Amino acid sequence: MADGRPNPYIYVTWLTKLIAGENQCEWSSWFKAHYRYEKLSSDFNTAKWTADHNQLLHRRKGELEKMGHTVYIEDQNKFTLKGKTGIDLGGKADIVGVNGIEAVVEDAKTGSPKNSDHIQVLIYMMVLPLAILRYKDMKFDGRIVYRDQIIDIPHSALDENFKSKFRDAVLKIGGTPPAVKIPSFGECKWCDIPPADCAARVSESVPAVKTDLF
């Protein structure tokens, strides 16, 4: 069974799909923020993903270095940001390139483009200057690096509307009242919270039903 955390802890990627509207079950992120638990095993090929991601990351690191950037990757960009509400936000940006007063944060993605990729980079753009002394007062632009394209995200995209959505999501997921539980096969099949901790978990898709209507 799950053990309660001493204080709420949210990893950046637990927010991105909610803010982007790709996931609807707020409760799964709320539960992860408030509890440690034994995760379900997955069919996801972690070894292949790690190898593919690492290859893309180091290719991009080399490209930025050739352009004159000092580059920091993964654990060099790991952070925990402690909010005044007692909620902690953690994460680590794939790539940060610094060239004089210019700074860019990049996230390497080996899958198909998603709106949540954009959200993830925006969060890094916002919190890195607050969470890591090396980047204090820097004004970040962002990029999503896919295998066959690069999407630029200007600093101007980090507006008050996004910051408001981010704060609302953090307070909802890190807050004391349990968030809304909306189980569905499409989301549950990717969720690593076991049935012992979520009795509402959906394990089968809805079968097709025949009709004479059309």
C-alpha positions in Angstrom: 0.0 0.0 0.0 1.0 3.6 -0.5 2.9 5.7 2.1 2.2 9.4 2.5 4.8 11.9 1.6 5.9 14.4 4.3 4.9 17.2 2.0 3.4 17.3 -1.6 6.0 16.8 -4.3 5.1 17.3 -8.0 7.3 16.3 -10.9 7.0 18.5 -13.9 5.7 15.8 -16.2 2.8 15.0 -13.9 1.4 18.4 -14.8 2.0 18.8 -18.5 -0.7 16.5 -19.9 -3.3 18.0 -17.5 -2.5 21.6 -18.5 -2.5 20.6 -22.2 -5.9 18.8 -21.9 -4.5 15.5 -23.0 -5.3 13.8 -19.7 -8.5 14.3 -17.7 -7.9 12.3 -14.5 -6.5 14.9 -12.1 -6.5 12.4 -9.3 -3.6 10.2 -10.6 -1.3 13.2 -10.5 -2.7 14.2 -7.1 -2.0 10.7 -5.8 1.6 10.7 -7.0 2.1 14.1 -5.5 0.9 12.9 -2.0 2.0 9.3 -1.9 4.9 6.9 -2.6 3.7 3.6 -3.9 4.8 0.4 -5.6 4.4 1.0 -9.3 2.8 -1.4 -11.7 5.1 -3.1 -14.2 4.8 -1.8 -17.8 5.3 -3.2 -21.3 7.1 0.1 -22.2 10.5 -0.7 -23.6 12.6 1.6 -21.3 15.9 0.4 -22.6 15.1 1.3 -26.2 13.6 4.7 -25.2 16.7 5.5 -23.1 19.0 4.6 -25.9 17.1 6.6 -28.5 16.7 9.6 -26.2 20.3 9.6 -25.3 21.4 9.5 -28.9 19.2 12.5 -29.8 20.2 14.4 -26.7 24.0 14.1 -27.4 23.5 14.9 -31.1 21.8 18.1 -30.1 24.4 18.8 -27.4 27.2 18.6 -30.1 25.2 20.9 -32.4 24.8 23.6 -29.7 28.5 23.4 -28.7 29.5 24.0 -32.3 27.4 27.2 -32.3 29.4 28.4 -29.3 27.0 27.4 -26.4 28.1 26.1 -23.0 25.8 23.1 -22.7 24.4 21.5 -19.5 22.4 18.2 -19.8 19.9 16.2 -17.7 21.1 15.8 -14.1 23.1 19.1 -14.4 19.7 20.7 -14.7 18.0 18.8 -11.9 16.1 21.0 -9.5 13.6 21.1 -6.6 11.7 24.4 -6.2 10.0 24.8 -2.8 6.8 26.9 -2.9 5.5 29.1 -0.1 2.5 26.8 0.1 4.7 23.8 1.2 4.4 22.2 -2.3 7.7 21.1 -3.9 8.1 21.0 -7.7 10.9 18.8 -9.2 12.3 18.1 -12.6 15.3 18.2 -14.8 15.6 19.8 -18.2 17.2 17.8 -21.0 19.4 20.5 -22.4 20.3 24.1 -21.5 22.6 26.1 -23.8 24.1 29.3 -22.6 25.9 31.8 -24.9 26.8 35.0 -23.1 23.5 36.5 -21.8 21.4 34.3 -24.1 20.0 31.1 -22.7 17.8 28.3 -24.3 16.2 25.3 -22.7 15.5 22.3 -25.0 13.6 19.1 -24.5 14.5 16.1 -26.7 11.4 14.0 -27.8 11.7 10.7 -29.7 7.9 10.3 -30.1 5.2 12.1 -32.0 4.6 15.8 -31.3 2.1 16.6 -28.5 0.8 19.8 -27.0 2.2 18.7 -23.6 5.7 18.9 -25.1 5.2 22.6 -25.5 3.9 22.9 -21.9 6.9 21.1 -20.5 9.4 23.4 -22.1 7.4 26.5 -21.0 7.5 25.3 -17.4 11.3 24.9 -17.6 11.6 28.3 -19.1 9.8 29.8 -16.2 11.3 27.9 -13.2 15.0 27.3 -14.2 16.0 31.0 -13.4 14.3 30.5 -10.0 15.5 27.0 -9.1 19.2 26.9 -10.3 21.6 29.6 -9.2 23.6 29.3 -12.4 20.6 30.5 -14.4 19.5 33.3 -12.0 18.0 36.3 -13.8 18.5 34.7 -17.3 15.7 35.1 -19.8 15.0 31.7 -21.5 13.8 30.8 -24.9 12.8 27.2 -25.5 12.9 24.5 -28.1 11.4 21.1 -28.6 13.8 18.9 -30.4 12.3 16.0 -32.4 14.2 13.6 -34.6 13.2 15.4 -37.8 12.3 19.0 -36.7 12.9 21.6 -34.1 10.1 23.8 -32.7 11.1 27.2 -31.3 9.2 28.7 -28.3 10.0 32.4 -27.7 10.2 33.9 -24.3 7.1 35.9 -25.1 5.0 32.7 -25.0 5.6 32.7 -21.2 2.7 35.1 -20.5 0.5 35.6 -17.5 -2.2 33.3 -18.9 0.2 30.4 -18.9 1.6 31.3 -15.5 -2.0 31.4 -14.1 -2.8 27.9 -15.6 0.4 26.6 -14.1 -0.3 27.9 -10.6 -3.8 26.6 -10.7 -2.6 23.1 -11.7 0.1 23.1 -9.0 -2.3 24.1 -6.3 -4.9 21.6 -7.4 -2.5 18.7 -7.6 -0.5 19.7 -4.5 -3.6 20.7 -2.5 -5.0 18.7 0.4 -8.5 17.8 -1.1 -8.2 14.9 -3.5 -8.5 16.0 -7.1 -11.1 14.7 -9.5 -10.9 11.0 -10.4 -11.9 10.3 -14.0 -11.0 6.7 -14.9 -10.9 5.6 -18.5 -9.2 2.8 -20.3 -7.3 5.2 -22.5 -5.6 6.8 -19.5 -5.6 3.9 -17.0 -3.7 1.6 -19.4 -0.7 4.0 -19.1 -1.1 4.7 -15.4 1.3 2.9 -13.0 -0.9 3.3 -9.9 -2.0 -0.3 -8.9 -5.6 -1.4 -8.3 -4.9 -1.7 -4.5 -4.5 2.1 -4.5 -7.2 2.9 -7.1 -10.3 0.8 -7.1 -11.7 2.8 -10.0 -9.0 1.7 -12.4 -10.4 0.6 -15.8 -8.7 -2.5 -17.1 -10.7 -3.2 -20.3 -11.8 -1.0 -23.2 -15.5 -0.5 -23.9 -16.7 -3.1 -26.5 -18.3 -2.2 -29.7 -22.1 -2.5 -29.8 -24.2 -3.2 -32.9 -27.1 -1.0 -33.8 -29.9 -0.7 -36.4 -29.9 3.1 -36.2 -27.6 3.4 -39.3 
